[in-house]
Amino acid sequence: MRRLITIDKRKINRFIKPILDKSKPRDFKANKERKELIKMINHTSPSFNMMLEIHEFLALLTDIYMYDNNERFHLYLAVVNSKKVSDNTFAMVYKGDGFLIKFVLVADWESGRHQIKIEITRGGQNKNNVEKIEFYDGEYQFRDEYDKEKMRFIISCLMNGVVELVNYYYENKSF
């Protein structure tokens, strides 16, 4: 079984909660909860902790619903390829048409300074060309308007991947 992380052990992961709360095919309360969650997702730039919750959501889908990407969805868990990986490193991937965005989260629980690493691999002729963006939570500085738009796109990919999974597992929950 995968190692699950929990921000607050008293709370259920907010991304999987509407799916778990759905108790019948037409559950109005759970559907309202799902719509409110999606509205929040669409208006949020995720912090390190939210990204960690998204990682936990993916791990929960894998453990509960046997989620296996199979090229069907855009967002899934990933493995970190490094000799320095420890229990405080988490990774997930968003795969789009012609590009791949890998999100690596490195938690430093002692100092509270958490690092976010983003690796962008574009398709095409030079597949070894990987763009890397690294920063500490809350400390990213845009270089210019183009950089700002690129970060918006990266965030929208991550959040759209979450919405896609929430909607799919909500709509296809078996009773």
DOBA-107990 format. One record per residue (C-alpha): chain; residue in one letter; x, y, z. Coordinates in nm, 3 decimals, always signed. Example, Ala and Ser with C-alpha at 12.3 -4.5 7.8 and 13.67 -1.06 7.14 Angstrom:
# residues 2
FIVEX   chain   resn         x         y         z
FIVEX       A      A    +1.230    -0.450    +0.780
FIVEX       A      S    +1.367    -0.106    +0.714
This chain:
# residues 175
FIVEX   chain   resn         x         y         z
FIVEX       A      M    +0.000    +0.000    +0.000
FIVEX       A      R    +0.123    +0.350    -0.079
FIVEX       A      R    +0.240    +0.582    +0.191
FIVEX       A      L    -0.033    +0.840    +0.251
FIVEX       A      I    +0.036    +1.181    +0.393
FIVEX       A      T    -0.226    +1.381    +0.572
FIVEX       A      I    -0.212    +1.750    +0.649
FIVEX       A      D    -0.470    +1.719    +0.928
FIVEX       A      K    -0.554    +1.367    +1.041
FIVEX       A      R    -0.898    +1.478    +1.163
FIVEX       A      K    -1.006    +1.590    +0.817
FIVEX       A      I    -1.093    +1.391    +0.509
FIVEX       A      N    -0.905    +1.499    +0.199
FIVEX       A      R    -1.119    +1.775    +0.047
FIVEX       A      F    -1.072    +1.654    -0.309
FIVEX       A      I    -1.206    +1.305    -0.243
FIVEX       A      K    -1.475    +1.408    +0.008
FIVEX       A      P    -1.761    +1.466    -0.244
FIVEX       A      I    -1.689    +1.125    -0.398
FIVEX       A      L    -1.695    +0.953    -0.060
FIVEX       A      D    -2.004    +1.148    +0.050
FIVEX       A      K    -2.207    +1.047    -0.255
FIVEX       A      S    -2.441    +0.780    -0.116
FIVEX       A      K    -2.688    +0.736    -0.403
FIVEX       A      P    -2.696    +0.806    -0.778
FIVEX       A      R    -2.864    +1.146    -0.733
FIVEX       A      D    -2.718    +1.284    -0.413
FIVEX       A      F    -2.798    +1.657    -0.416
FIVEX       A      K    -2.590    +1.739    -0.108
FIVEX       A      A    -2.278    +1.564    -0.241
FIVEX       A      N    -2.330    +1.719    -0.586
FIVEX       A      K    -2.349    +2.067    -0.433
FIVEX       A      E    -2.031    +1.992    -0.239
FIVEX       A      R    -1.859    +1.880    -0.563
FIVEX       A      K    -1.967    +2.197    -0.748
FIVEX       A      E    -1.838    +2.419    -0.466
FIVEX       A      L    -1.508    +2.229    -0.466
FIVEX       A      I    -1.470    +2.274    -0.842
FIVEX       A      K    -1.548    +2.645    -0.813
FIVEX       A      M    -1.277    +2.676    -0.545
FIVEX       A      I    -1.030    +2.477    -0.758
FIVEX       A      N    -1.093    +2.700    -1.060
FIVEX       A      H    -1.018    +3.015    -0.859
FIVEX       A      T    -0.713    +2.895    -0.665
FIVEX       A      S    -0.340    +2.906    -0.715
FIVEX       A      P    -0.224    +2.607    -0.510
FIVEX       A      S    +0.014    +2.639    -0.220
FIVEX       A      F    +0.260    +2.365    -0.129
FIVEX       A      N    +0.010    +2.223    +0.120
FIVEX       A      M    -0.268    +2.214    -0.140
FIVEX       A      M    -0.036    +2.041    -0.385
FIVEX       A      L    +0.044    +1.788    -0.112
FIVEX       A      E    -0.333    +1.734    -0.069
FIVEX       A      I    -0.362    +1.679    -0.444
FIVEX       A      H    -0.085    +1.419    -0.421
FIVEX       A      E    -0.270    +1.253    -0.134
FIVEX       A      F    -0.592    +1.262    -0.342
FIVEX       A      L    -0.416    +1.075    -0.624
FIVEX       A      A    -0.280    +0.819    -0.375
FIVEX       A      L    -0.629    +0.773    -0.228
FIVEX       A      L    -0.780    +0.720    -0.574
FIVEX       A      T    -0.512    +0.458    -0.639
FIVEX       A      D    -0.577    +0.278    -0.310
FIVEX       A      I    -0.957    +0.302    -0.296
FIVEX       A      Y    -1.065    +0.290    -0.661
FIVEX       A      M    -0.761    +0.113    -0.813
FIVEX       A      Y    -0.684    +0.425    -1.019
FIVEX       A      D    -0.434    +0.349    -1.290
FIVEX       A      N    -0.387    +0.624    -1.545
FIVEX       A      N    -0.370    +0.403    -1.857
FIVEX       A      E    -0.326    +0.720    -2.068
FIVEX       A      R    -0.693    +0.798    -1.996
FIVEX       A      F    -0.642    +1.090    -1.761
FIVEX       A      H    -0.396    +1.376    -1.755
FIVEX       A      L    -0.286    +1.374    -1.389
FIVEX       A      Y    -0.124    +1.086    -1.203
FIVEX       A      L    +0.134    +0.995    -0.940
FIVEX       A      A    +0.498    +0.977    -1.041
FIVEX       A      V    +0.824    +0.835    -0.916
FIVEX       A      V    +1.113    +1.064    -0.834
FIVEX       A      N    +1.434    +0.953    -1.005
FIVEX       A      S    +1.702    +1.062    -0.765
FIVEX       A      K    +1.948    +0.906    -0.524
FIVEX       A      K    +1.869    +1.177    -0.268
FIVEX       A      V    +1.495    +1.095    -0.243
FIVEX       A      S    +1.361    +1.064    +0.108
FIVEX       A      D    +1.022    +1.022    +0.273
FIVEX       A      N    +0.958    +1.394    +0.235
FIVEX       A      T    +0.957    +1.398    -0.147
FIVEX       A      F    +0.635    +1.359    -0.347
FIVEX       A      A    +0.580    +1.370    -0.724
FIVEX       A      M    +0.294    +1.384    -0.972
FIVEX       A      V    +0.272    +1.435    -1.346
FIVEX       A      Y    +0.036    +1.614    -1.580
FIVEX       A      K    +0.058    +1.480    -1.934
FIVEX       A      G    -0.080    +1.700    -2.209
FIVEX       A      D    -0.064    +1.682    -2.587
FIVEX       A      G    +0.304    +1.717    -2.671
FIVEX       A      F    +0.425    +1.806    -2.321
FIVEX       A      L    +0.467    +1.666    -1.972
FIVEX       A      I    +0.477    +1.865    -1.648
FIVEX       A      K    +0.626    +1.694    -1.343
FIVEX       A      F    +0.559    +1.845    -1.001
FIVEX       A      V    +0.807    +1.743    -0.731
FIVEX       A      L    +0.733    +1.853    -0.376
FIVEX       A      V    +1.012    +1.849    -0.118
FIVEX       A      A    +0.892    +1.904    +0.237
FIVEX       A      D    +1.123    +2.034    +0.507
FIVEX       A      W    +0.908    +1.979    +0.815
FIVEX       A      E    +1.168    +2.120    +1.056
FIVEX       A      S    +1.224    +2.458    +0.891
FIVEX       A      G    +0.880    +2.489    +0.733
FIVEX       A      R    +1.041    +2.590    +0.401
FIVEX       A      H    +0.895    +2.362    +0.140
FIVEX       A      Q    +1.034    +2.347    -0.211
FIVEX       A      I    +0.834    +2.308    -0.533
FIVEX       A      K    +1.017    +2.178    -0.839
FIVEX       A      I    +0.854    +2.180    -1.180
FIVEX       A      E    +1.004    +1.997    -1.476
FIVEX       A      I    +0.858    +2.061    -1.822
FIVEX       A      T    +0.939    +1.819    -2.103
FIVEX       A      R    +0.819    +1.913    -2.447
FIVEX       A      G    +0.759    +1.665    -2.727
FIVEX       A      G    +0.916    +1.706    -3.064
FIVEX       A      Q    +1.264    +1.653    -3.190
FIVEX       A      N    +1.463    +1.734    -2.876
FIVEX       A      K    +1.300    +1.524    -2.602
FIVEX       A      N    +1.606    +1.561    -2.378
FIVEX       A      N    +1.529    +1.931    -2.338
FIVEX       A      V    +1.382    +1.965    -1.989
FIVEX       A      E    +1.300    +2.305    -1.845
FIVEX       A      K    +1.329    +2.323    -1.467
FIVEX       A      I    +1.166    +2.573    -1.232
FIVEX       A      E    +1.248    +2.555    -0.861
FIVEX       A      F    +1.129    +2.778    -0.578
FIVEX       A      Y    +1.024    +2.774    -0.217
FIVEX       A      D    +0.653    +2.787    -0.134
FIVEX       A      G    +0.526    +3.144    -0.167
FIVEX       A      E    +0.856    +3.284    -0.298
FIVEX       A      Y    +0.822    +3.257    -0.677
FIVEX       A      Q    +0.894    +3.582    -0.861
FIVEX       A      F    +0.777    +3.633    -1.219
FIVEX       A      R    +1.053    +3.746    -1.455
FIVEX       A      D    +0.810    +3.908    -1.701
FIVEX       A      E    +0.456    +3.884    -1.841
FIVEX       A      Y    +0.547    +3.575    -2.045
FIVEX       A      D    +0.670    +3.395    -1.737
FIVEX       A      K    +0.353    +3.494    -1.553
FIVEX       A      E    +0.136    +3.350    -1.832
FIVEX       A      K    +0.344    +3.029    -1.840
FIVEX       A      M    +0.292    +2.981    -1.465
FIVEX       A      R    -0.083    +3.039    -1.508
FIVEX       A      F    -0.088    +2.769    -1.774
FIVEX       A      I    +0.107    +2.526    -1.553
FIVEX       A      I    -0.132    +2.589    -1.263
FIVEX       A      S    -0.437    +2.548    -1.487
FIVEX       A      C    -0.303    +2.212    -1.610
FIVEX       A      L    -0.265    +2.084    -1.253
FIVEX       A      M    -0.603    +2.210    -1.138
FIVEX       A      N    -0.786    +2.094    -1.454
FIVEX       A      G    -0.636    +1.749    -1.396
FIVEX       A      V    -0.783    +1.747    -1.044
FIVEX       A      V    -1.126    +1.859    -1.171
FIVEX       A      E    -1.118    +1.588    -1.438
FIVEX       A      L    -1.059    +1.318    -1.174
FIVEX       A      V    -1.311    +1.454    -0.923
FIVEX       A      N    -1.581    +1.464    -1.190
FIVEX       A      Y    -1.499    +1.121    -1.332
FIVEX       A      Y    -1.495    +0.937    -0.998
FIVEX       A      Y    -1.798    +1.126    -0.873
FIVEX       A      E    -2.005    +1.048    -1.185
FIVEX       A      N    -1.891    +0.685    -1.207
FIVEX       A      K    -1.914    +0.587    -0.841
FIVEX       A      S    -2.065    +0.241    -0.805
FIVEX       A      F    -2.317    +0.160    -0.534
